[in-house]
């Protein structure tokens, strides 16, 4: 897992979270813990190999009110860009 600043699709990624090799529920647990540490408006990129994240990450974002900016699969990995919003 690494924290770094990068630009992806003209977006400034504040945190890069690597959950490759982890299985449900670990990727979402890591995401939940890490998103607490970032500021509202920051962008987090989660990379995972567990196919269940295609179901779990969008539900996590919907339930907690964060924006799922991008969701894609590339080279056998699932990549999500999530923007932190204020929580109600």
SENU-420635 format. One record per residue (C-alpha): residue number from 1; y, x negated, z. Coordinates in Angstrom, 3 decimals, padded with zeros to 6 digits. Layout:
<martors>
- NUM, Y, X, Z .
...
</martors>
This chain:
<martors>
- 1, 000.000, 000.000, 000.000 .
- 2, 003.392, -001.370, -000.892 .
- 3, 006.975, -000.278, -000.470 .
- 4, 009.135, -001.319, -003.404 .
- 5, 012.043, -000.173, -005.547 .
- 6, 011.271, 000.395, -009.216 .
- 7, 012.554, 002.484, -012.065 .
- 8, 010.148, 004.931, -013.708 .
- 9, 011.240, 007.341, -016.404 .
- 10, 014.871, 006.609, -015.448 .
- 11, 014.159, 007.578, -011.818 .
- 12, 014.717, 005.261, -008.863 .
- 13, 011.451, 005.082, -006.927 .
- 14, 012.070, 004.208, -003.287 .
- 15, 008.464, 004.042, -002.078 .
- 16, 005.236, 003.259, -003.905 .
- 17, 002.201, 004.576, -002.001 .
- 18, -001.242, 003.394, -003.145 .
- 19, -004.057, 005.710, -002.040 .
- 20, -006.600, 004.457, -004.588 .
- 21, -010.145, 004.440, -003.254 .
- 22, -009.356, 006.960, -000.516 .
- 23, -010.872, 010.433, -000.385 .
- 24, -009.713, 013.819, 000.883 .
- 25, -007.947, 014.239, 003.242 .
- 26, -006.694, 010.630, 003.459 .
- 27, -004.304, 010.566, 000.441 .
- 28, -002.409, 013.635, 001.679 .
- 29, -002.401, 012.333, 005.260 .
- 30, -000.854, 009.057, 004.056 .
- 31, 001.663, 011.015, 001.985 .
- 32, 002.578, 013.207, 004.943 .
- 33, 003.133, 010.190, 007.204 .
- 34, 005.113, 008.198, 004.628 .
- 35, 007.377, 011.064, 003.545 .
- 36, 008.548, 011.370, 007.156 .
- 37, 009.872, 007.795, 006.927 .
- 38, 012.039, 008.243, 003.837 .
- 39, 015.433, 009.880, 003.438 .
- 40, 016.097, 013.289, 001.905 .
- 41, 016.518, 012.842, -001.841 .
- 42, 014.370, 009.694, -001.992 .
- 43, 011.591, 009.493, -004.551 .
- 44, 008.044, 008.508, -003.616 .
- 45, 005.300, 007.592, -006.083 .
- 46, 001.728, 008.276, -004.960 .
- 47, -001.157, 006.775, -006.925 .
- 48, -004.666, 008.033, -006.136 .
- 49, -008.176, 008.059, -007.584 .
- 50, -009.482, 011.163, -005.797 .
- 51, -009.482, 014.142, -008.199 .
- 52, -008.913, 016.545, -005.290 .
- 53, -005.327, 015.260, -005.133 .
- 54, -004.616, 017.301, -008.281 .
- 55, -005.028, 020.358, -006.070 .
- 56, -003.863, 018.998, -002.714 .
- 57, -000.618, 017.199, -003.630 .
- 58, 001.012, 020.169, -005.425 .
- 59, 000.049, 022.449, -002.503 .
- 60, 001.458, 019.911, -000.027 .
- 61, 004.769, 019.842, -001.919 .
- 62, 004.939, 023.622, -002.215 .
- 63, 004.094, 024.188, 001.449 .
- 64, 006.598, 021.625, 002.774 .
- 65, 009.313, 022.275, 000.176 .
- 66, 009.349, 018.896, -001.561 .
- 67, 009.826, 018.563, -005.340 .
- 68, 006.830, 017.487, -007.393 .
- 69, 008.881, 015.754, -010.089 .
- 70, 005.938, 014.493, -012.125 .
- 71, 002.158, 014.710, -012.063 .
- 72, 000.019, 012.830, -014.560 .
- 73, -003.241, 011.010, -015.059 .
- 74, -003.189, 007.519, -016.512 .
- 75, -006.064, 005.058, -016.788 .
- 76, -008.278, 007.040, -014.406 .
- 77, -005.608, 007.305, -011.724 .
- 78, -003.559, 010.292, -010.631 .
- 79, 000.149, 009.568, -010.318 .
- 80, 002.645, 011.824, -008.544 .
- 81, 006.403, 011.494, -008.188 .
- 82, 007.682, 013.436, -005.194 .
- 83, 011.291, 013.919, -004.125 .
- 84, 011.809, 014.584, -000.429 .
- 85, 013.812, 017.708, 000.393 .
- 86, 015.211, 019.018, 003.659 .
- 87, 012.512, 020.821, 005.556 .
- 88, 013.337, 024.342, 006.715 .
</martors>
